[in-house]
Structure formats: C-alpha cells, structure tokens
Amino acid sequence: MKERIILIGANGQIGSELAIALRQKFGDENVITSDLKEPDKLKDGEIFETINVLDKQALRELLEKYKPTQIYLLAAMLSATGEQYPQKAWDLNMNGLLHVLDLALELGIKRIFWPSSIAVFGPHSPKNQTAQYCIMDPNSIYGISKLAGERLCEYYHLKYGLDIRSVRYPGIISWKTAPGGGTTDYAIHIFFEALKSGKYNSFLSAQTELPMLYMDDAVRGTIALMEAPSAQLRIRSSYNLSGVSFTPEQIGKEIKKILPNFELSYVDNDPRQAIANSWPASIDDSYAREDWGWKPTFDLEALTKDMIENLKTIL
C-alpha cells in the first residue's frame, strides 16, 4: 500500500525541512503539508492546505479529503514563547494532539508521528546521560504539555492500539529556517550573528551545556523511526534522542577556528537561563540505538563547518 502523509505544522523549523525529505521519498502527490498560513514559496506539484489544528471539524474534513496513512503532527508552541502565553501553549500543544489522536481512531489512520522534547525533564532529572526512564518534573508549560502528551500517546497505544511514534528532540540546529522561540535557539543565532556582525551576545551562560542535534540527523532519524517495524519499538511514550552536547563557550571556540575575529559575550539574568538550567546536559539514547538503529553523524566540528559554509551562501 502506498503511503500518503499529512504534515501539520509544516512551516516550522523542523516541519519545513521534514516536508522536503518526505516529498523526495514519497513524491509530491503523496505528501500534503498544512499550517495556519501558506508558505512564502510553494513549488509546482506541491500540495498545501491551510488548517488550524484546534478546529477539529476542519481537521476532520482535511483527513477525509486526502485519506492519509500517516500523520506528522508538528504544530506546537515552543518553550520560550510558551512562557509568555502559557494558556495558548497548553491549548495548542494538548488539544491539537487530542484532536489528531481521536480523528486517527475514528478514520482508521494507521501511524502518527508526534515530537516530544528534552523539556520533559526538570530540576530533579539526572543532568548527565539522562536516562530514558527517570524523574521527570518539567517547570515550563512547554515541558509540562510535552510530558502530558507522552502519557496520552502511550495511553492511546495501549488502550486502542494506535501506532504512535515519538522522539524527545534536543535543540535542533539548522541554517535553512529561522528558529521558532526555543531555549536552545542561541545555537542557531550565534552562527547568523558571527557572519553578519562578527559578534554574539548569548542569552545563556558560558558553561550551560545542552544536548543538540543537527537538522540533517533529526530528519533522517525521524523518518527512520517511522519506517521501523512496529514489533521492534519498546517505547510508546517518546524515545530519547541526542546528537552532541556543548556549551556556548565551546561552540564559540569552534566558530573562532573558522572566523578568528568572532567575539562572544553573555547576557545576565535572561529568563531562558532558568529553563536551560533545568534541562539535561547530555542524553542517553541507547533505546533508540538498539531498537531502530539510531546513530547521529554530525559532531560539533562538522556541524559548525556545515553551518558556516551554508550560511555564507545566503547571507
């Protein structure tokens, strides 16, 4: 049976690049992208539908129109933005997921991808090599909604047999799309500013270590999980996923190897620092490696080189 995919939240950082990879794999006619508004550029043959995931009837009509075999639900409000609008973040992150889960059951859609995040961990979670199973006490509305979403996904799988697959994304780094309001976004801004102005004022402190993942790896890993045989998957909440951990100071040093005049400074008392302080410094993703062969390909040196080479072509 040929796969037909609907990707909700296709204009975001991950969605925009995942859409490209899915179209290359399954064909333009079998990948329908959707979001609140049409993207700036839509190529001939690409199918896009305007949708608000909180409008359940409109979402039902979209699914009935295209009869997808898979849904990728990426619509969400991220950590830093969510702290400014907690009620809106909860509404979008939770009710959007519930609408998709309920309609998938109603319409017989066989497979769903929904991303979680390292934001599900909190101040009492282990900081280093954070395990798949550990204390999880998130202190941001984004993290709270993602942890609740994980429990919903596992519940719908156990109670109804719905094939839901998920990863806990760390910070995602990409040169193609602007960041979307996350705490790890400094690791994207720093490259843009290094090339534009030769300096960057980091909102996270020099020694704040966080797990990161290059977009190429994130897209490849996501599709690999969705293609893995169901019987191999032991985790039905969300898989830990990681690429490389580093601090602002470490990434600054890597940038200086290529751009020797780069200057890095730090902001005091940014509210995003408190969020970052509650997150892991590194992640144990051994379940993903064992169950579906996950393995990242970009380390900090390769990531830095690729970001700068590509950004030079567009800035």
Order of alpha helices (4+ residues) and beta strands (2+ residues): beta-alpha-beta-beta-alpha-beta-alpha-alpha-alpha-beta-beta-alpha-beta-beta-beta-alpha-beta-beta-alpha-beta-beta-alpha-beta-alpha-alpha-alpha
